[in-house]
């Protein structure tokens, strides 16, 4: 699985990148059809406190999964996005099992 991390208008430090990699790699255990993962980190200028946005897009075999969360820290936004993706992956896997 290939993981692309993009930070818009700032440079993410190694600690944040490692945290994101660890979280995203765990998602592969829920669905083995993951091909590519794109993570985008952005700062929202409108909000004062919860201005960190994490978007995760996973390209799977035959289906794409997407989650976007806005929180006070990138770690929290990434964690919540991964939880949302995990739920999507589990539901998709159950649908596949029901067909067979």
mmCIF file as gemmi writes it, N, C-alpha and C atoms, coordinates in Angstrom:
data_model
loop_
_atom_site.group_PDB
_atom_site.id
_atom_site.type_symbol
_atom_site.label_atom_id
_atom_site.label_alt_id
_atom_site.label_comp_id
_atom_site.label_asym_id
_atom_site.label_entity_id
_atom_site.label_seq_id
_atom_site.pdbx_PDB_ins_code
_atom_site.Cartn_x
_atom_site.Cartn_y
_atom_site.Cartn_z
_atom_site.occupancy
_atom_site.B_iso_or_equiv
_atom_site.pdbx_formal_charge
_atom_site.auth_seq_id
_atom_site.auth_asym_id
_atom_site.pdbx_PDB_model_num
ATOM 1 N N . UNK Axp A 1 ? 0.845 -1.178 0 1 0 ? 1 A 1
ATOM 2 C CA . UNK Axp A 1 ? 0 0 0 1 0 ? 1 A 1
ATOM 3 C C . UNK Axp A 1 ? 0.889 1.239 0 1 0 ? 1 A 1
ATOM 4 N N . UNK Axp A 2 ? 0.545 2.173 -0.857 1 0 ? 2 A 1
ATOM 5 C CA . UNK Axp A 2 ? 1.306 3.418 -0.964 1 0 ? 2 A 1
ATOM 6 C C . UNK Axp A 2 ? 0.568 4.516 -0.204 1 0 ? 2 A 1
ATOM 7 N N . UNK Axp A 3 ? 1.302 5.265 0.623 1 0 ? 3 A 1
ATOM 8 C CA . UNK Axp A 3 ? 0.721 6.349 1.414 1 0 ? 3 A 1
ATOM 9 C C . UNK Axp A 3 ? 1.342 7.668 0.979 1 0 ? 3 A 1
ATOM 10 N N . UNK Axp A 4 ? 0.501 8.603 0.534 1 0 ? 4 A 1
ATOM 11 C CA . UNK Axp A 4 ? 0.948 9.942 0.155 1 0 ? 4 A 1
ATOM 12 C C . UNK Axp A 4 ? 0.427 10.931 1.192 1 0 ? 4 A 1
ATOM 13 N N . UNK Axp A 5 ? 1.336 11.693 1.796 1 0 ? 5 A 1
ATOM 14 C CA . UNK Axp A 5 ? 0.943 12.699 2.781 1 0 ? 5 A 1
ATOM 15 C C . UNK Axp A 5 ? 1.298 14.069 2.227 1 0 ? 5 A 1
ATOM 16 N N . UNK Axp A 6 ? 0.294 14.943 2.165 1 0 ? 6 A 1
ATOM 17 C CA . UNK Axp A 6 ? 0.494 16.287 1.635 1 0 ? 6 A 1
ATOM 18 C C . UNK Axp A 6 ? 0.033 17.29 2.687 1 0 ? 6 A 1
ATOM 19 N N . UNK Axp A 7 ? 0.899 18.225 3.008 1 0 ? 7 A 1
ATOM 20 C CA . UNK Axp A 7 ? 0.529 19.305 3.917 1 0 ? 7 A 1
ATOM 21 C C . UNK Axp A 7 ? 0.481 20.594 3.108 1 0 ? 7 A 1
ATOM 22 N N . UNK Axp A 8 ? -0.667 21.268 3.161 1 0 ? 8 A 1
ATOM 23 C CA . UNK Axp A 8 ? -0.904 22.447 2.345 1 0 ? 8 A 1
ATOM 24 C C . UNK Axp A 8 ? -0.49 23.702 3.113 1 0 ? 8 A 1
ATOM 25 N N . UNK Axp A 9 ? 0.43 24.461 2.551 1 0 ? 9 A 1
ATOM 26 C CA . UNK Axp A 9 ? 0.911 25.742 3.076 1 0 ? 9 A 1
ATOM 27 C C . UNK Axp A 9 ? 1.653 25.642 4.408 1 0 ? 9 A 1
ATOM 28 N N . UNK Axp A 10 ? 2.159 24.467 4.752 1 0 ? 10 A 1
ATOM 29 C CA . UNK Axp A 10 ? 3.036 24.313 5.909 1 0 ? 10 A 1
ATOM 30 C C . UNK Axp A 10 ? 3.797 23.005 5.754 1 0 ? 10 A 1
ATOM 31 N N . UNK Axp A 11 ? 4.859 22.837 6.53 1 0 ? 11 A 1
ATOM 32 C CA . UNK Axp A 11 ? 5.658 21.616 6.504 1 0 ? 11 A 1
ATOM 33 C C . UNK Axp A 11 ? 5.346 20.796 7.752 1 0 ? 11 A 1
ATOM 34 N N . UNK Axp A 12 ? 4.877 19.575 7.542 1 0 ? 12 A 1
ATOM 35 C CA . UNK Axp A 12 ? 4.579 18.683 8.662 1 0 ? 12 A 1
ATOM 36 C C . UNK Axp A 12 ? 5.888 18.12 9.207 1 0 ? 12 A 1
ATOM 37 N N . UNK Axp A 13 ? 5.992 18.038 10.527 1 0 ? 13 A 1
ATOM 38 C CA . UNK Axp A 13 ? 7.21 17.493 11.116 1 0 ? 13 A 1
ATOM 39 C C . UNK Axp A 13 ? 7.187 15.961 11.066 1 0 ? 13 A 1
ATOM 40 N N . UNK Axp A 14 ? 8.339 15.35 11.327 1 0 ? 14 A 1
ATOM 41 C CA . UNK Axp A 14 ? 8.483 13.898 11.224 1 0 ? 14 A 1
ATOM 42 C C . UNK Axp A 14 ? 7.593 13.166 12.228 1 0 ? 14 A 1
ATOM 43 N N . UNK Axp A 15 ? 7.404 13.75 13.394 1 0 ? 15 A 1
ATOM 44 C CA . UNK Axp A 15 ? 6.556 13.119 14.405 1 0 ? 15 A 1
ATOM 45 C C . UNK Axp A 15 ? 5.124 12.976 13.9 1 0 ? 15 A 1
ATOM 46 N N . UNK Axp A 16 ? 4.602 14.014 13.265 1 0 ? 16 A 1
ATOM 47 C CA . UNK Axp A 16 ? 3.246 13.979 12.723 1 0 ? 16 A 1
ATOM 48 C C . UNK Axp A 16 ? 3.153 12.988 11.562 1 0 ? 16 A 1
ATOM 49 N N . UNK Axp A 17 ? 4.132 12.987 10.695 1 0 ? 17 A 1
ATOM 50 C CA . UNK Axp A 17 ? 4.139 12.066 9.563 1 0 ? 17 A 1
ATOM 51 C C . UNK Axp A 17 ? 4.189 10.619 10.035 1 0 ? 17 A 1
ATOM 52 N N . UNK Axp A 18 ? 5.018 10.335 11.036 1 0 ? 18 A 1
ATOM 53 C CA . UNK Axp A 18 ? 5.097 8.982 11.582 1 0 ? 18 A 1
ATOM 54 C C . UNK Axp A 18 ? 3.778 8.568 12.217 1 0 ? 18 A 1
ATOM 55 N N . UNK Axp A 19 ? 3.134 9.489 12.931 1 0 ? 19 A 1
ATOM 56 C CA . UNK Axp A 19 ? 1.841 9.216 13.55 1 0 ? 19 A 1
ATOM 57 C C . UNK Axp A 19 ? 0.808 8.851 12.482 1 0 ? 19 A 1
ATOM 58 N N . UNK Axp A 20 ? 0.768 9.626 11.414 1 0 ? 20 A 1
ATOM 59 C CA . UNK Axp A 20 ? -0.185 9.376 10.33 1 0 ? 20 A 1
ATOM 60 C C . UNK Axp A 20 ? 0.097 8.032 9.669 1 0 ? 20 A 1
ATOM 61 N N . UNK Axp A 21 ? 1.357 7.745 9.402 1 0 ? 21 A 1
ATOM 62 C CA . UNK Axp A 21 ? 1.714 6.464 8.784 1 0 ? 21 A 1
ATOM 63 C C . UNK Axp A 21 ? 1.266 5.288 9.642 1 0 ? 21 A 1
ATOM 64 N N . UNK Axp A 22 ? 1.494 5.372 10.959 1 0 ? 22 A 1
ATOM 65 C CA . UNK Axp A 22 ? 1.092 4.288 11.855 1 0 ? 22 A 1
ATOM 66 C C . UNK Axp A 22 ? -0.414 4.067 11.817 1 0 ? 22 A 1
ATOM 67 N N . UNK Axp A 23 ? -1.184 5.154 11.851 1 0 ? 23 A 1
ATOM 68 C CA . UNK Axp A 23 ? -2.649 5.051 11.839 1 0 ? 23 A 1
ATOM 69 C C . UNK Axp A 23 ? -3.157 4.479 10.513 1 0 ? 23 A 1
ATOM 70 N N . UNK Axp A 24 ? -2.604 4.946 9.414 1 0 ? 24 A 1
ATOM 71 C CA . UNK Axp A 24 ? -3.089 4.539 8.104 1 0 ? 24 A 1
ATOM 72 C C . UNK Axp A 24 ? -2.71 3.081 7.804 1 0 ? 24 A 1
ATOM 73 N N . UNK Axp A 25 ? -1.544 2.658 8.212 1 0 ? 25 A 1
ATOM 74 C CA . UNK Axp A 25 ? -1.119 1.279 7.967 1 0 ? 25 A 1
ATOM 75 C C . UNK Axp A 25 ? -2.048 0.302 8.691 1 0 ? 25 A 1
ATOM 76 N N . UNK Axp A 26 ? -2.549 0.672 9.853 1 0 ? 26 A 1
ATOM 77 C CA . UNK Axp A 26 ? -3.472 -0.19 10.597 1 0 ? 26 A 1
ATOM 78 C C . UNK Axp A 26 ? -4.778 -0.402 9.838 1 0 ? 26 A 1
ATOM 79 N N . UNK Axp A 27 ? -5.176 0.545 9.01 1 0 ? 27 A 1
ATOM 80 C CA . UNK Axp A 27 ? -6.408 0.41 8.238 1 0 ? 27 A 1
ATOM 81 C C . UNK Axp A 27 ? -6.34 -0.745 7.248 1 0 ? 27 A 1
ATOM 82 N N . UNK Axp A 28 ? -5.139 -1.085 6.822 1 0 ? 28 A 1
ATOM 83 C CA . UNK Axp A 28 ? -4.957 -2.166 5.865 1 0 ? 28 A 1
ATOM 84 C C . UNK Axp A 28 ? -5.394 -3.512 6.447 1 0 ? 28 A 1
ATOM 85 N N . UNK Axp A 29 ? -5.394 -3.647 7.757 1 0 ? 29 A 1
ATOM 86 C CA . UNK Axp A 29 ? -5.782 -4.911 8.379 1 0 ? 29 A 1
ATOM 87 C C . UNK Axp A 29 ? -7.294 -5.141 8.314 1 0 ? 29 A 1
ATOM 88 N N . UNK Axp A 30 ? -8.078 -4.091 8.082 1 0 ? 30 A 1
ATOM 89 C CA . UNK Axp A 30 ? -9.525 -4.226 8.015 1 0 ? 30 A 1
ATOM 90 C C . UNK Axp A 30 ? -10.015 -4.577 6.611 1 0 ? 30 A 1
ATOM 91 N N . UNK Axp A 31 ? -9.228 -4.25 5.605 1 0 ? 31 A 1
ATOM 92 C CA . UNK Axp A 31 ? -9.605 -4.539 4.224 1 0 ? 31 A 1
ATOM 93 C C . UNK Axp A 31 ? -8.327 -4.665 3.41 1 0 ? 31 A 1
ATOM 94 N N . UNK Axp A 32 ? -8.117 -5.843 2.835 1 0 ? 32 A 1
ATOM 95 C CA . UNK Axp A 32 ? -6.858 -6.084 2.126 1 0 ? 32 A 1
ATOM 96 C C . UNK Axp A 32 ? -6.86 -5.577 0.688 1 0 ? 32 A 1
ATOM 97 N N . UNK Axp A 33 ? -7.939 -4.934 0.261 1 0 ? 33 A 1
ATOM 98 C CA . UNK Axp A 33 ? -8.016 -4.413 -1.096 1 0 ? 33 A 1
ATOM 99 C C . UNK Axp A 33 ? -7.546 -2.98 -1.241 1 0 ? 33 A 1
ATOM 100 N N . UNK Axp A 34 ? -6.848 -2.463 -0.228 1 0 ? 34 A 1
ATOM 101 C CA . UNK Axp A 34 ? -6.373 -1.074 -0.271 1 0 ? 34 A 1
ATOM 102 C C . UNK Axp A 34 ? -5.195 -0.973 -1.236 1 0 ? 34 A 1
ATOM 103 N N . UNK Axp A 35 ? -5.29 -0.057 -2.188 1 0 ? 35 A 1
ATOM 104 C CA . UNK Axp A 35 ? -4.239 0.13 -3.188 1 0 ? 35 A 1
ATOM 105 C C . UNK Axp A 35 ? -3.39 1.353 -2.866 1 0 ? 35 A 1
ATOM 106 N N . UNK Axp A 36 ? -4.06 2.481 -2.626 1 0 ? 36 A 1
ATOM 107 C CA . UNK Axp A 36 ? -3.362 3.753 -2.459 1 0 ? 36 A 1
ATOM 108 C C . UNK Axp A 36 ? -4.095 4.594 -1.425 1 0 ? 36 A 1
ATOM 109 N N . UNK Axp A 37 ? -3.339 5.343 -0.627 1 0 ? 37 A 1
ATOM 110 C CA . UNK Axp A 37 ? -3.935 6.226 0.375 1 0 ? 37 A 1
ATOM 111 C C . UNK Axp A 37 ? -3.351 7.626 0.24 1 0 ? 37 A 1
ATOM 112 N N . UNK Axp A 38 ? -4.241 8.626 0.174 1 0 ? 38 A 1
ATOM 113 C CA . UNK Axp A 38 ? -3.832 10.027 0.124 1 0 ? 38 A 1
ATOM 114 C C . UNK Axp A 38 ? -4.317 10.718 1.39 1 0 ? 38 A 1
ATOM 115 N N . UNK Axp A 39 ? -3.398 11.374 2.091 1 0 ? 39 A 1
ATOM 116 C CA . UNK Axp A 39 ? -3.727 12.137 3.292 1 0 ? 39 A 1
ATOM 117 C C . UNK Axp A 39 ? -3.378 13.595 3.022 1 0 ? 39 A 1
ATOM 118 N N . UNK Axp A 40 ? -4.35 14.48 3.225 1 0 ? 40 A 1
ATOM 119 C CA . UNK Axp A 40 ? -4.134 15.911 3.029 1 0 ? 40 A 1
ATOM 120 C C . UNK Axp A 40 ? -4.373 16.628 4.346 1 0 ? 40 A 1
ATOM 121 N N . UNK Axp A 41 ? -3.408 17.435 4.758 1 0 ? 41 A 1
ATOM 122 C CA . UNK Axp A 41 ? -3.503 18.228 5.982 1 0 ? 41 A 1
ATOM 123 C C . UNK Axp A 41 ? -3.572 19.698 5.597 1 0 ? 41 A 1
ATOM 124 N N . UNK Axp A 42 ? -4.564 20.409 6.177 1 0 ? 42 A 1
ATOM 125 C CA . UNK Axp A 42 ? -4.734 21.828 5.864 1 0 ? 42 A 1
ATOM 126 C C . UNK Axp A 42 ? -5.073 22.61 7.12 1 0 ? 42 A 1
ATOM 127 N N . UNK Axp A 43 ? -4.792 23.895 7.069 1 0 ? 43 A 1
ATOM 128 C CA . UNK Axp A 43 ? -5.202 24.82 8.116 1 0 ? 43 A 1
ATOM 129 C C . UNK Axp A 43 ? -6.372 25.647 7.61 1 0 ? 43 A 1
ATOM 130 N N . UNK Axp A 44 ? -7.44 25.724 8.405 1 0 ? 44 A 1
ATOM 131 C CA . UNK Axp A 44 ? -8.601 26.535 8.061 1 0 ? 44 A 1
ATOM 132 C C . UNK Axp A 44 ? -8.421 27.909 8.703 1 0 ? 44 A 1
ATOM 133 N N . UNK Axp A 45 ? -8.522 28.945 7.92 1 0 ? 45 A 1
ATOM 134 C CA . UNK Axp A 45 ? -8.289 30.302 8.433 1 0 ? 45 A 1
ATOM 135 C C . UNK Axp A 45 ? -9.484 30.868 9.172 1 0 ? 45 A 1
ATOM 136 N N . UNK Axp A 46 ? -10.665 30.294 9.007 1 0 ? 46 A 1
ATOM 137 C CA . UNK Axp A 46 ? -11.874 30.862 9.593 1 0 ? 46 A 1
ATOM 138 C C . UNK Axp A 46 ? -11.998 30.603 11.09 1 0 ? 46 A 1
ATOM 139 N N . UNK Axp A 47 ? -11.774 29.377 11.519 1 0 ? 47 A 1
ATOM 140 C CA . UNK Axp A 47 ? -11.936 29.039 12.929 1 0 ? 47 A 1
ATOM 141 C C . UNK Axp A 47 ? -10.669 29.338 13.72 1 0 ? 47 A 1
ATOM 142 N N . UNK Axp A 48 ? -10.836 29.718 14.974 1 0 ? 48 A 1
ATOM 143 C CA . UNK Axp A 48 ? -9.679 30.025 15.804 1 0 ? 48 A 1
ATOM 144 C C . UNK Axp A 48 ? -9.111 28.781 16.477 1 0 ? 48 A 1
ATOM 145 N N . UNK Axp A 49 ? -9.952 27.934 17.072 1 0 ? 49 A 1
ATOM 146 C CA . UNK Axp A 49 ? -9.463 26.772 17.809 1 0 ? 49 A 1
ATOM 147 C C . UNK Axp A 49 ? -9.383 25.525 16.928 1 0 ? 49 A 1
ATOM 148 N N . UNK Axp A 50 ? -10.498 25.081 16.429 1 0 ? 50 A 1
ATOM 149 C CA . UNK Axp A 50 ? -10.531 23.853 15.631 1 0 ? 50 A 1
ATOM 150 C C . UNK Axp A 50 ? -10.265 24.184 14.17 1 0 ? 50 A 1
ATOM 151 N N . UNK Axp A 51 ? -9.005 24.468 13.854 1 0 ? 51 A 1
ATOM 152 C CA . UNK Axp A 51 ? -8.681 24.892 12.498 1 0 ? 51 A 1
ATOM 153 C C . UNK Axp A 51 ? -7.798 23.901 11.741 1 0 ? 51 A 1
ATOM 154 N N . UNK Axp A 52 ? -7.587 22.689 12.29 1 0 ? 52 A 1
ATOM 155 C CA . UNK Axp A 52 ? -6.772 21.688 11.608 1 0 ? 52 A 1
ATOM 156 C C . UNK Axp A 52 ? -7.695 20.7 10.903 1 0 ? 52 A 1
ATOM 157 N N . UNK Axp A 53 ? -7.461 20.493 9.616 1 0 ? 53 A 1
ATOM 158 C CA . UNK Axp A 53 ? -8.295 19.596 8.813 1 0 ? 53 A 1
ATOM 159 C C . UNK Axp A 53 ? -7.434 18.452 8.285 1 0 ? 53 A 1
ATOM 160 N N . UNK Axp A 54 ? -7.935 17.224 8.469 1 0 ? 54 A 1
ATOM 161 C CA . UNK Axp A 54 ? -7.293 16.038 7.908 1 0 ? 54 A 1
ATOM 162 C C . UNK Axp A 54 ? -8.283 15.342 6.992 1 0 ? 54 A 1
ATOM 163 N N . UNK Axp A 55 ? -7.855 15.116 5.756 1 0 ? 55 A 1
ATOM 164 C CA . UNK Axp A 55 ? -8.673 14.396 4.781 1 0 ? 55 A 1
ATOM 165 C C . UNK Axp A 55 ? -7.932 13.124 4.402 1 0 ? 55 A 1
ATOM 166 N N . UNK Axp A 56 ? -8.643 12.001 4.423 1 0 ? 56 A 1
ATOM 167 C CA . UNK Axp A 56 ? -8.052 10.727 4.036 1 0 ? 56 A 1
ATOM 168 C C . UNK Axp A 56 ? -8.887 10.141 2.908 1 0 ? 56 A 1
ATOM 169 N N . UNK Axp A 57 ? -8.231 9.808 1.813 1 0 ? 57 A 1
ATOM 170 C CA . UNK Axp A 57 ? -8.891 9.165 0.682 1 0 ? 57 A 1
ATOM 171 C C . UNK Axp A 57 ? -8.158 7.859 0.403 1 0 ? 57 A 1
ATOM 172 N N . UNK Axp A 58 ? -8.907 6.771 0.432 1 0 ? 58 A 1
ATOM 173 C CA . UNK Axp A 58 ? -8.329 5.452 0.178 1 0 ? 58 A 1
ATOM 174 C C . UNK Axp A 58 ? -8.91 4.919 -1.114 1 0 ? 58 A 1
ATOM 175 N N . UNK Axp A 59 ? -8.024 4.506 -2.003 1 0 ? 59 A 1
ATOM 176 C CA . UNK Axp A 59 ? -8.44 3.857 -3.237 1 0 ? 59 A 1
ATOM 177 C C . UNK Axp A 59 ? -8.334 2.361 -3.018 1 0 ? 59 A 1
ATOM 178 N N . UNK Axp A 60 ? -9.471 1.701 -3.121 1 0 ? 60 A 1
ATOM 179 C CA . UNK Axp A 60 ? -9.506 0.259 -2.947 1 0 ? 60 A 1
ATOM 180 C C . UNK Axp A 60 ? -9.868 -0.422 -4.247 1 0 ? 60 A 1
ATOM 181 N N . UNK Axp A 61 ? -9.928 -1.737 -4.191 1 0 ? 61 A 1
ATOM 182 C CA . UNK Axp A 61 ? -10.32 -2.507 -5.366 1 0 ? 61 A 1
ATOM 183 C C . UNK Axp A 61 ? -11.805 -2.285 -5.623 1 0 ? 61 A 1
ATOM 184 N N . UNK Axp A 62 ? -12.109 -1.485 -6.629 1 0 ? 62 A 1
ATOM 185 C CA . UNK Axp A 62 ? -13.491 -1.267 -7.021 1 0 ? 62 A 1
ATOM 186 C C . UNK Axp A 62 ? -14.234 -0.196 -6.245 1 0 ? 62 A 1
ATOM 187 N N . UNK Axp A 63 ? -13.654 0.359 -5.197 1 0 ? 63 A 1
ATOM 188 C CA . UNK Axp A 63 ? -14.356 1.375 -4.405 1 0 ? 63 A 1
ATOM 189 C C . UNK Axp A 63 ? -13.355 2.306 -3.733 1 0 ? 63 A 1
ATOM 190 N N . UNK Axp A 64 ? -13.761 3.571 -3.591 1 0 ? 64 A 1
ATOM 191 C CA . UNK Axp A 64 ? -12.954 4.551 -2.879 1 0 ? 64 A 1
ATOM 192 C C . UNK Axp A 64 ? -13.635 4.894 -1.565 1 0 ? 64 A 1
ATOM 193 N N . UNK Axp A 65 ? -12.823 5.25 -0.574 1 0 ? 65 A 1
ATOM 194 C CA . UNK Axp A 65 ? -13.319 5.616 0.751 1 0 ? 65 A 1
ATOM 195 C C . UNK Axp A 65 ? -12.755 6.98 1.101 1 0 ? 65 A 1
ATOM 196 N N . UNK Axp A 66 ? -13.567 7.814 1.77 1 0 ? 66 A 1
ATOM 197 C CA . UNK Axp A 66 ? -13.138 9.175 2.07 1 0 ? 66 A 1
ATOM 198 C C . UNK Axp A 66 ? -13.658 9.607 3.433 1 0 ? 66 A 1
ATOM 199 N N . UNK Axp A 67 ? -12.812 10.32 4.177 1 0 ? 67 A 1
ATOM 200 C CA . UNK Axp A 67 ? -13.221 10.916 5.454 1 0 ? 67 A 1
ATOM 201 C C . UNK Axp A 67 ? -12.49 12.237 5.617 1 0 ? 67 A 1
ATOM 202 N N . UNK Axp A 68 ? -13.206 13.214 6.195 1 0 ? 68 A 1
ATOM 203 C CA . UNK Axp A 68 ? -12.639 14.545 6.433 1 0 ? 68 A 1
ATOM 204 C C . UNK Axp A 68 ? -13.092 14.995 7.812 1 0 ? 68 A 1
ATOM 205 N N . UNK Axp A 69 ? -12.135 15.353 8.66 1 0 ? 69 A 1
ATOM 206 C CA . UNK Axp A 69 ? -12.454 15.802 10.009 1 0 ? 69 A 1
ATOM 207 C C . UNK Axp A 69 ? -11.687 17.082 10.312 1 0 ? 69 A 1
ATOM 208 N N . UNK Axp A 70 ? -12.303 17.934 11.127 1 0 ? 70 A 1
ATOM 209 C CA . UNK Axp A 70 ? -11.698 19.199 11.535 1 0 ? 70 A 1
ATOM 210 C C . UNK Axp A 70 ? -11.661 19.24 13.059 1 0 ? 70 A 1
ATOM 211 N N . UNK Axp A 71 ? -10.462 19.424 13.618 1 0 ? 71 A 1
ATOM 212 C CA . UNK Axp A 71 ? -10.277 19.402 15.072 1 0 ? 71 A 1
ATOM 213 C C . UNK Axp A 71 ? -9.23 20.441 15.486 1 0 ? 71 A 1
ATOM 214 N N . UNK Axp A 72 ? -8.896 20.414 16.778 1 0 ? 72 A 1
ATOM 215 C CA . UNK Axp A 72 ? -7.896 21.349 17.297 1 0 ? 72 A 1
ATOM 216 C C . UNK Axp A 72 ? -6.465 20.933 16.971 1 0 ? 72 A 1
ATOM 217 N N . UNK Axp A 73 ? -6.225 19.63 16.766 1 0 ? 73 A 1
ATOM 218 C CA . UNK Axp A 73 ? -4.885 19.148 16.409 1 0 ? 73 A 1
ATOM 219 C C . UNK Axp A 73 ? -4.986 18.231 15.196 1 0 ? 73 A 1
ATOM 220 N N . UNK Axp A 74 ? -3.879 18.124 14.465 1 0 ? 74 A 1
ATOM 221 C CA . UNK Axp A 74 ? -3.853 17.228 13.32 1 0 ? 74 A 1
ATOM 222 C C . UNK Axp A 74 ? -3.934 15.776 13.762 1 0 ? 74 A 1
ATOM 223 N N . UNK Axp A 75 ? -3.352 15.463 14.917 1 0 ? 75 A 1
ATOM 224 C CA . UNK Axp A 75 ? -3.405 14.092 15.42 1 0 ? 75 A 1
ATOM 225 C C . UNK Axp A 75 ? -4.847 13.668 15.695 1 0 ? 75 A 1
ATOM 226 N N . UNK Axp A 76 ? -5.606 14.552 16.342 1 0 ? 76 A 1
ATOM 227 C CA . UNK Axp A 76 ? -7.002 14.246 16.645 1 0 ? 76 A 1
ATOM 228 C C . UNK Axp A 76 ? -7.824 14.116 15.361 1 0 ? 76 A 1
ATOM 229 N N . UNK Axp A 77 ? -7.61 15.021 14.423 1 0 ? 77 A 1
ATOM 230 C CA . UNK Axp A 77 ? -8.344 14.974 13.149 1 0 ? 77 A 1
ATOM 231 C C . UNK Axp A 77 ? -7.998 13.698 12.379 1 0 ? 77 A 1
ATOM 232 N N . UNK Axp A 78 ? -6.731 13.312 12.379 1 0 ? 78 A 1
ATOM 233 C CA . UNK Axp A 78 ? -6.313 12.087 11.706 1 0 ? 78 A 1
ATOM 234 C C . UNK Axp A 78 ? -6.924 10.869 12.376 1 0 ? 78 A 1
ATOM 235 N N . UNK Axp A 79 ? -6.913 10.859 13.697 1 0 ? 79 A 1
ATOM 236 C CA . UNK Axp A 79 ? -7.473 9.737 14.447 1 0 ? 79 A 1
ATOM 237 C C . UNK Axp A 79 ? -8.965 9.564 14.145 1 0 ? 79 A 1
ATOM 238 N N . UNK Axp A 80 ? -9.713 10.656 14.158 1 0 ? 80 A 1
ATOM 239 C CA . UNK Axp A 80 ? -11.146 10.59 13.87 1 0 ? 80 A 1
ATOM 240 C C . UNK Axp A 80 ? -11.416 10.195 12.416 1 0 ? 80 A 1
ATOM 241 N N . UNK Axp A 81 ? -10.602 10.682 11.516 1 0 ? 81 A 1
ATOM 242 C CA . UNK Axp A 81 ? -10.748 10.307 10.106 1 0 ? 81 A 1
ATOM 243 C C . UNK Axp A 81 ? -10.483 8.819 9.91 1 0 ? 81 A 1
ATOM 244 N N . UNK Axp A 82 ? -9.473 8.314 10.583 1 0 ? 82 A 1
ATOM 245 C CA . UNK Axp A 82 ? -9.16 6.88 10.487 1 0 ? 82 A 1
ATOM 246 C C . UNK Axp A 82 ? -10.293 6.035 11.052 1 0 ? 82 A 1
ATOM 247 N N . UNK Axp A 83 ? -10.904 6.484 12.146 1 0 ? 83 A 1
ATOM 248 C CA . UNK Axp A 83 ? -12.05 5.756 12.709 1 0 ? 83 A 1
ATOM 249 C C . UNK Axp A 83 ? -13.214 5.734 11.724 1 0 ? 83 A 1
ATOM 250 N N . UNK Axp A 84 ? -13.465 6.849 11.055 1 0 ? 84 A 1
ATOM 251 C CA . UNK Axp A 84 ? -14.539 6.909 10.066 1 0 ? 84 A 1
ATOM 252 C C . UNK Axp A 84 ? -14.246 5.988 8.885 1 0 ? 84 A 1
ATOM 253 N N . UNK Axp A 85 ? -13.012 5.976 8.424 1 0 ? 85 A 1
ATOM 254 C CA . UNK Axp A 85 ? -12.619 5.097 7.32 1 0 ? 85 A 1
ATOM 255 C C . UNK Axp A 85 ? -12.726 3.635 7.746 1 0 ? 85 A 1
ATOM 256 N N . UNK Axp A 86 ? -12.322 3.354 8.974 1 0 ? 86 A 1
ATOM 257 C CA . UNK Axp A 86 ? -12.394 1.978 9.477 1 0 ? 86 A 1
ATOM 258 C C . UNK Axp A 86 ? -13.833 1.47 9.43 1 0 ? 86 A 1
ATOM 259 N N . UNK Axp A 87 ? -14.777 2.307 9.832 1 0 ? 87 A 1
ATOM 260 C CA . UNK Axp A 87 ? -16.19 1.938 9.785 1 0 ? 87 A 1
ATOM 261 C C . UNK Axp A 87 ? -16.626 1.668 8.348 1 0 ? 87 A 1
ATOM 262 N N . UNK Axp A 88 ? -16.2 2.519 7.431 1 0 ? 88 A 1
ATOM 263 C CA . UNK Axp A 88 ? -16.546 2.332 6.02 1 0 ? 88 A 1
ATOM 264 C C . UNK Axp A 88 ? -15.97 1.024 5.478 1 0 ? 88 A 1
ATOM 265 N N . UNK Axp A 89 ? -14.716 0.733 5.844 1 0 ? 89 A 1
ATOM 266 C CA . UNK Axp A 89 ? -14.069 -0.488 5.372 1 0 ? 89 A 1
ATOM 267 C C . UNK Axp A 89 ? -14.774 -1.729 5.906 1 0 ? 89 A 1
ATOM 268 N N . UNK Axp A 90 ? -15.157 -1.699 7.174 1 0 ? 90 A 1
ATOM 269 C CA . UNK Axp A 90 ? -15.86 -2.845 7.761 1 0 ? 90 A 1
ATOM 270 C C . UNK Axp A 90 ? -17.198 -3.075 7.078 1 0 ? 90 A 1
ATOM 271 N N . UNK Axp A 91 ? -17.949 -1.993 6.828 1 0 ? 91 A 1
ATOM 272 C CA . UNK Axp A 91 ? -19.243 -2.125 6.148 1 0 ? 91 A 1
ATOM 273 C C . UNK Axp A 91 ? -19.066 -2.683 4.743 1 0 ? 91 A 1
ATOM 274 N N . UNK Axp A 92 ? -18.055 -2.21 4.038 1 0 ? 92 A 1
ATOM 275 C CA . UNK Axp A 92 ? -17.796 -2.687 2.684 1 0 ? 92 A 1
ATOM 276 C C . UNK Axp A 92 ? -17.427 -4.166 2.699 1 0 ? 92 A 1
ATOM 277 N N . UNK Axp A 93 ? -16.618 -4.561 3.646 1 0 ? 93 A 1
ATOM 278 C CA . UNK Axp A 93 ? -16.204 -5.959 3.759 1 0 ? 93 A 1
ATOM 279 C C . UNK Axp A 93 ? -17.408 -6.848 4.063 1 0 ? 93 A 1
ATOM 280 N N . UNK Axp A 94 ? -18.318 -6.385 4.909 1 0 ? 94 A 1
ATOM 281 C CA . UNK Axp A 94 ? -19.523 -7.143 5.206 1 0 ? 94 A 1
ATOM 282 C C . UNK Axp A 94 ? -20.409 -7.294 3.964 1 0 ? 94 A 1
ATOM 283 N N . UNK Axp A 95 ? -20.519 -6.251 3.163 1 0 ? 95 A 1
ATOM 284 C CA . UNK Axp A 95 ? -21.3 -6.33 1.935 1 0 ? 95 A 1
ATOM 285 C C . UNK Axp A 95 ? -20.706 -7.366 0.984 1 0 ? 95 A 1
ATOM 286 N N . UNK Axp A 96 ? -19.389 -7.409 0.921 1 0 ? 96 A 1
ATOM 287 C CA . UNK Axp A 96 ? -18.721 -8.385 0.055 1 0 ? 96 A 1
ATOM 288 C C . UNK Axp A 96 ? -18.996 -9.799 0.563 1 0 ? 96 A 1
ATOM 289 N N . UNK Axp A 97 ? -18.935 -9.999 1.869 1 0 ? 97 A 1
ATOM 290 C CA . UNK Axp A 97 ? -19.187 -11.324 2.444 1 0 ? 97 A 1
ATOM 291 C C . UNK Axp A 97 ? -20.624 -11.775 2.197 1 0 ? 97 A 1
ATOM 292 N N . UNK Axp A 98 ? -21.581 -10.85 2.25 1 0 ? 98 A 1
ATOM 293 C CA . UNK Axp A 98 ? -22.988 -11.194 2.047 1 0 ? 98 A 1
ATOM 294 C C . UNK Axp A 98 ? -23.257 -11.645 0.617 1 0 ? 98 A 1
ATOM 295 N N . UNK Axp A 99 ? -22.489 -11.146 -0.325 1 0 ? 99 A 1
ATOM 296 C CA . UNK Axp A 99 ? -22.678 -11.536 -1.726 1 0 ? 99 A 1
ATOM 297 C C . UNK Axp A 99 ? -22.267 -12.971 -1.957 1 0 ? 99 A 1
ATOM 298 N N . UNK Axp A 100 ? -21.315 -13.464 -1.174 1 0 ? 100 A 1
ATOM 299 C CA . UNK Axp A 100 ? -20.804 -14.822 -1.393 1 0 ? 100 A 1
ATOM 300 C C . UNK Axp A 100 ? -21.338 -15.745 -0.396 1 0 ? 100 A 1
